[in-house]
Amino acid sequence: MRFVNILQLFFLLADGKRAKRGRVKGGSKVRDTTKYPSFVSIVTRNGAHYCGGVILDEMTVLSSAHCQIEKGHKVAYGTIKRSDRIESSIKYADIRSVNDIGWMNSRGKSLWDEDYSIVRLASPLRFDSKTKSAVLGTFDEFANFILTGKTTCMIVGNGRTENPNYSDTLKEGRTKIHAYKTQAVKWLTGDDTNVFLMDNSGNAKADKGDSGGPLYCTVNGQQKVFGVASFAHNGGVNDYDAYSGYAAVFTPAIQKHLSRWNQRNKTPRNFET
């Protein structure tokens, strides 16, 4: 029955074989190449964008498992340009291996449970002002800043839009928390701890091709990543209940995989309740 319900959602999954790719719906173009230096584009061997990701270190990228990233595909980095082909002006790193932590795995987990993918690169990224590793947010920061609405969060991506004119650059859109650890989240994912929902009812909406892209929130003046894009719901005619689902980087399920990059994160003992 849950699978039928899931069909009511539209995937953020980007098809790298299709010609049309674009952006976060609405929002605005990113003009400064140093604004989101940890953002990367996952591209096919031919350079066509199909998912986003975020840099954990010079050899590792975090994305979404449902992107089904393949060995031999590439990471485009240090650029805000979206492309459908290999270009000499863009830096690339080949993907050596992919560890899909969840998403329709053999343990019988729900479709969206633990939708994370850790991507290992064949060669190190070259860090500079346009390319840096992300700082991951903690559970305490999520509870104190995101849930309370005390900070600004941004959806960032190269995803597709229904508009026939496609952006040639990265786009961003302001968002706020929609729901977390509620029955609505549990109904969607089968698990109410690993996913939180961000509001899509404003001008900016995540769409196909934004999967794996980071959610950036500012905490005490520092840009931090709290999740990677997993799915979205269009909210029907009025968009009243429109949201994007983000796989959290601070839950116990993912912390055991990300503890190397998020050592400050501590989750309470009663987290699962």
TIDRENSE-169910 format. One record per residue (C-alpha): residue number from 1; x, z, y. Coordinates in steps of 0.25 Angstrom, whole numbers, m for minus. Layout:
REM TIDRENSE-169910
+-----+-------+-------+-------+
: pos :     x :     z :     y :
+-----+-------+-------+-------+
: NUM :     X :     Z :     Y :
...
+-----+-------+-------+-------+
END
This chain:
REM TIDRENSE-169910
+-----+-------+-------+-------+
: pos :     x :     z :     y :
+-----+-------+-------+-------+
:   1 :     0 :     0 :     0 :
:   2 :    11 :     3 :     9 :
:   3 :    17 :   m11 :     7 :
:   4 :     4 :   m16 :    12 :
:   5 :     5 :    m8 :    24 :
:   6 :    19 :   m12 :    27 :
:   7 :    14 :   m26 :    28 :
:   8 :     7 :   m22 :    40 :
:   9 :    20 :   m20 :    47 :
:  10 :    29 :   m32 :    51 :
:  11 :    43 :   m31 :    47 :
:  12 :    55 :   m30 :    57 :
:  13 :    62 :   m38 :    47 :
:  14 :    69 :   m50 :    53 :
:  15 :    70 :   m63 :    45 :
:  16 :    84 :   m68 :    47 :
:  17 :    80 :   m82 :    42 :
:  18 :    69 :   m84 :    52 :
:  19 :    72 :   m92 :    65 :
:  20 :    65 :   m83 :    75 :
:  21 :    71 :   m70 :    79 :
:  22 :    70 :   m62 :    92 :
:  23 :    69 :   m48 :    97 :
:  24 :    62 :   m35 :    99 :
:  25 :    48 :   m39 :   104 :
:  26 :    47 :   m36 :   118 :
:  27 :    58 :   m27 :   124 :
:  28 :    69 :   m33 :   131 :
:  29 :    82 :   m41 :   129 :
:  30 :    95 :   m32 :   128 :
:  31 :   105 :   m38 :   138 :
:  32 :   116 :   m28 :   136 :
:  33 :   125 :   m31 :   123 :
:  34 :   130 :   m16 :   124 :
:  35 :   116 :   m10 :   124 :
:  36 :   114 :    m9 :   109 :
:  37 :   128 :   m11 :   103 :
:  38 :   124 :    m5 :    89 :
:  39 :   113 :   m16 :    87 :
:  40 :   116 :   m27 :    77 :
:  41 :   108 :   m39 :    72 :
:  42 :   108 :   m42 :    57 :
:  43 :   109 :   m57 :    55 :
:  44 :   109 :   m67 :    44 :
:  45 :   122 :   m75 :    40 :
:  46 :   118 :   m85 :    50 :
:  47 :   116 :   m75 :    61 :
:  48 :   101 :   m74 :    62 :
:  49 :    96 :   m60 :    66 :
:  50 :    87 :   m53 :    57 :
:  51 :    88 :   m38 :    59 :
:  52 :    95 :   m28 :    68 :
:  53 :   104 :   m16 :    65 :
:  54 :   113 :    m6 :    71 :
:  55 :   127 :    m3 :    70 :
:  56 :   131 :    10 :    63 :
:  57 :   146 :     7 :    63 :
:  58 :   156 :    m5 :    63 :
:  59 :   153 :    m8 :    49 :
:  60 :   138 :    m3 :    47 :
:  61 :   124 :    m7 :    53 :
:  62 :   111 :    m1 :    50 :
:  63 :    98 :    m9 :    49 :
:  64 :    85 :   m10 :    41 :
:  65 :    85 :   m12 :    26 :
:  66 :    73 :   m21 :    27 :
:  67 :    81 :   m31 :    34 :
:  68 :    88 :   m34 :    21 :
:  69 :   101 :   m37 :    27 :
:  70 :   110 :   m45 :    18 :
:  71 :   125 :   m44 :    16 :
:  72 :   132 :   m56 :    23 :
:  73 :   122 :   m56 :    35 :
:  74 :   128 :   m51 :    48 :
:  75 :   127 :   m41 :    59 :
:  76 :   127 :   m47 :    73 :
:  77 :   132 :   m37 :    83 :
:  78 :   137 :   m34 :    97 :
:  79 :   127 :   m44 :   103 :
:  80 :   112 :   m43 :   109 :
:  81 :   111 :   m58 :   105 :
:  82 :   101 :   m62 :    94 :
:  83 :   105 :   m74 :    86 :
:  84 :   100 :   m82 :    74 :
:  85 :   113 :   m88 :    71 :
:  86 :   128 :   m84 :    71 :
:  87 :   134 :   m85 :    85 :
:  88 :   148 :   m83 :    89 :
:  89 :   145 :   m74 :   100 :
:  90 :   139 :   m63 :    91 :
:  91 :   147 :   m54 :    82 :
:  92 :   144 :   m53 :    67 :
:  93 :   147 :   m44 :    56 :
:  94 :   144 :   m47 :    41 :
:  95 :   136 :   m38 :    33 :
:  96 :   143 :   m33 :    21 :
:  97 :   133 :   m24 :    14 :
:  98 :   119 :   m18 :    16 :
:  99 :   113 :    m5 :    12 :
: 100 :    98 :    m5 :    12 :
: 101 :    94 :    10 :    12 :
: 102 :    79 :     8 :    10 :
: 103 :    68 :    m2 :    12 :
: 104 :    61 :    m5 :    m1 :
: 105 :    72 :     1 :    m9 :
: 106 :    73 :     4 :   m24 :
: 107 :    69 :    19 :   m21 :
: 108 :    55 :    15 :   m18 :
: 109 :    55 :    18 :    m4 :
: 110 :    45 :    13 :     6 :
: 111 :    47 :    m1 :    13 :
: 112 :    52 :     5 :    26 :
: 113 :    59 :    18 :    21 :
: 114 :    73 :    19 :    24 :
: 115 :    74 :     5 :    30 :
: 116 :    89 :     5 :    33 :
: 117 :   101 :    m4 :    30 :
: 118 :   115 :    m1 :    31 :
: 119 :   123 :   m13 :    34 :
: 120 :   138 :   m14 :    31 :
: 121 :   146 :   m24 :    38 :
: 122 :   158 :   m33 :    33 :
: 123 :   166 :   m31 :    45 :
: 124 :   166 :   m20 :    57 :
: 125 :   158 :   m23 :    69 :
: 126 :   167 :   m24 :    82 :
: 127 :   162 :   m13 :    91 :
: 128 :   162 :   m14 :   106 :
: 129 :   152 :   m12 :   117 :
: 130 :   142 :   m21 :   111 :
: 131 :   144 :   m16 :    97 :
: 132 :   143 :    m1 :    93 :
: 133 :   138 :     8 :    82 :
: 134 :   124 :    15 :    84 :
: 135 :   122 :    30 :    86 :
: 136 :   111 :    34 :    77 :
: 137 :   100 :    44 :    81 :
: 138 :    98 :    57 :    74 :
: 139 :    85 :    64 :    70 :
: 140 :    86 :    74 :    80 :
: 141 :    87 :    63 :    91 :
: 142 :    76 :    56 :    85 :
: 143 :    67 :    68 :    86 :
: 144 :    71 :    73 :    99 :
: 145 :    72 :    60 :   107 :
: 146 :    64 :    48 :    99 :
: 147 :    52 :    56 :    94 :
: 148 :    51 :    63 :   108 :
: 149 :    52 :    50 :   116 :
: 150 :    63 :    55 :   124 :
: 151 :    72 :    43 :   122 :
: 152 :    71 :    28 :   123 :
: 153 :    72 :    19 :   111 :
: 154 :    74 :     4 :   110 :
: 155 :    70 :    m6 :    99 :
: 156 :    82 :   m16 :    98 :
: 157 :    82 :   m29 :    90 :
: 158 :    83 :   m44 :    88 :
: 159 :    69 :   m45 :    81 :
: 160 :    59 :   m56 :    81 :
: 161 :    47 :   m58 :    90 :
: 162 :    35 :   m66 :    90 :
: 163 :    39 :   m72 :   104 :
: 164 :    44 :   m86 :   102 :
: 165 :    55 :   m83 :   112 :
: 166 :    66 :   m75 :   105 :
: 167 :    76 :   m66 :   112 :
: 168 :    91 :   m70 :   111 :
: 169 :    95 :   m55 :   112 :
: 170 :    93 :   m41 :   107 :
: 171 :    80 :   m35 :   112 :
: 172 :    76 :   m20 :   115 :
: 173 :    63 :   m13 :   117 :
: 174 :    60 :     2 :   120 :
: 175 :    52 :    10 :   110 :
: 176 :    47 :    24 :   107 :
: 177 :    44 :    32 :    94 :
: 178 :    31 :    29 :    87 :
: 179 :    31 :    38 :    75 :
: 180 :    40 :    45 :    66 :
: 181 :    37 :    53 :    53 :
: 182 :    22 :    50 :    54 :
: 183 :    12 :    45 :    44 :
: 184 :    12 :    32 :    50 :
: 185 :    27 :    31 :    47 :
: 186 :    25 :    36 :    33 :
: 187 :    14 :    26 :    31 :
: 188 :    23 :    14 :    35 :
: 189 :    36 :    18 :    28 :
: 190 :    32 :    28 :    17 :
: 191 :    42 :    38 :    23 :
: 192 :    40 :    45 :    36 :
: 193 :    54 :    49 :    39 :
: 194 :    63 :    37 :    40 :
: 195 :    55 :    28 :    50 :
: 196 :    51 :    30 :    64 :
: 197 :    42 :    21 :    72 :
: 198 :    45 :    16 :    86 :
: 199 :    34 :    11 :    95 :
: 200 :    32 :    m4 :    96 :
: 201 :    20 :    m4 :   105 :
: 202 :    28 :    m7 :   118 :
: 203 :    34 :   m20 :   123 :
: 204 :    45 :   m20 :   113 :
: 205 :    43 :   m21 :    98 :
: 206 :    53 :   m22 :    86 :
: 207 :    50 :   m35 :    78 :
: 208 :    55 :   m43 :    66 :
: 209 :    70 :   m43 :    67 :
: 210 :    72 :   m30 :    73 :
: 211 :    73 :   m23 :    59 :
: 212 :    86 :   m14 :    58 :
: 213 :    88 :   m14 :    73 :
: 214 :    90 :     0 :    79 :
: 215 :    81 :     9 :    87 :
: 216 :    90 :    14 :    99 :
: 217 :    86 :    26 :   106 :
: 218 :    93 :    33 :   117 :
: 219 :    97 :    48 :   115 :
: 220 :   104 :    56 :   126 :
: 221 :   109 :    43 :   132 :
: 222 :   114 :    37 :   118 :
: 223 :   109 :    25 :   111 :
: 224 :   105 :    29 :    97 :
: 225 :    99 :    22 :    85 :
: 226 :    87 :    29 :    78 :
: 227 :    82 :    19 :    68 :
: 228 :    82 :     4 :    63 :
: 229 :    70 :    m5 :    64 :
: 230 :    62 :    m6 :    51 :
: 231 :    48 :   m11 :    53 :
: 232 :    37 :   m13 :    64 :
: 233 :    22 :   m12 :    65 :
: 234 :    16 :   m21 :    76 :
: 235 :     4 :   m11 :    79 :
: 236 :    m7 :   m22 :    78 :
: 237 :   m14 :   m28 :    91 :
: 238 :   m11 :   m16 :   101 :
: 239 :     3 :   m12 :    96 :
: 240 :    m2 :     2 :    97 :
: 241 :     4 :     6 :    84 :
: 242 :    16 :    m4 :    84 :
: 243 :    30 :     2 :    80 :
: 244 :    43 :    m1 :    74 :
: 245 :    48 :     7 :    62 :
: 246 :    63 :    12 :    63 :
: 247 :    71 :    17 :    51 :
: 248 :    77 :    30 :    56 :
: 249 :    92 :    33 :    56 :
: 250 :    90 :    48 :    56 :
: 251 :    82 :    51 :    43 :
: 252 :    88 :    58 :    31 :
: 253 :    86 :    45 :    23 :
: 254 :    95 :    37 :    32 :
: 255 :   104 :    48 :    37 :
: 256 :   111 :    48 :    23 :
: 257 :   115 :    34 :    26 :
: 258 :   118 :    35 :    41 :
: 259 :   124 :    49 :    41 :
: 260 :   138 :    43 :    44 :
: 261 :   132 :    37 :    57 :
: 262 :   123 :    48 :    60 :
: 263 :   130 :    61 :    57 :
: 264 :   122 :    69 :    68 :
: 265 :   109 :    66 :    62 :
: 266 :   102 :    78 :    55 :
: 267 :    88 :    77 :    50 :
: 268 :    79 :    90 :    48 :
: 269 :    77 :    96 :    35 :
: 270 :    62 :    93 :    36 :
: 271 :    64 :    79 :    40 :
: 272 :    56 :    73 :    28 :
: 273 :    43 :    81 :    31 :
+-----+-------+-------+-------+
END
